[in-house]
């Protein structure tokens, strides 16, 4: 019996040549938004991590949704306020109906293609409960959530078989942008892992950048969901659909987890962010 063999055709080599070209290099983009304040008691960073080709499909379809609604952009909180009903109540199902074209766009172009939704929450009371020594190793709540979100963004789609798996981070404009950029720069300076895999950081105007509008939508629904979750209620349908019914990577930093992270950093180095 002759041994089985594989014939490498010209078509395969053409494919490999195309894959090596700069235009086909895998590039990871994470689009993030910050939500929460002292009243909410949390600072969260939320958004989606996806490949650049999937973001291109998303941009095209999101633009069609905006064109059909004759809107230049969508800011979820303001958009939902346009639909207050006569009894001044808007239900979870109302929200799903109102946001349906945008939710379907996220599901079809991002989640169905393997995008990862992220939600990193840091409790303000937990940070306040740290000792002064522990606070030397833990940044304030928004910055802590941002650091963890960047670490996850650089890890969740990483694949050693991809020619390039550098992560570029797109963040909604923030009054805290200088401090957030300082954390990004420190992560690259103090960690070989992040120096190798974090490729860029930019702050975007959500009125002009569709992916940030999607992150804003997730953030708005996440905050509504968090309040229901805290009250022991079921997560709204919109939250389940925007996160792929189970695809969400959720990390919440309470006092115990912040103290644990502080101890790890005391022992192993300032920017150590353990893999979950």
Secondary structure, DSSP 8 states (H G I E B T S, - for coil): ---------HHHHHHHHHHHSGGG---EEEEEEEE--TTTTEEEEEEEEEEHHHHHHHHHHHHHHHHHHT-S---HHHHHHTT--TTS---HHHHHHHTHHHHHHHHHHTGGGT-EEEEEEEEHHHHHTS-HHHHTTS--HHHHHHHHHHHHHHHTT--TTSS---EEEEEE--TTHHHHHHHHHHHHHH-HHHHHHEEEEEEE-TTT-HHHHHHHHHHHHHHHHHHHHHTT----HHHHHHTTTTT-EEEEE-HHHHHHHHHHHHHH-TT-----
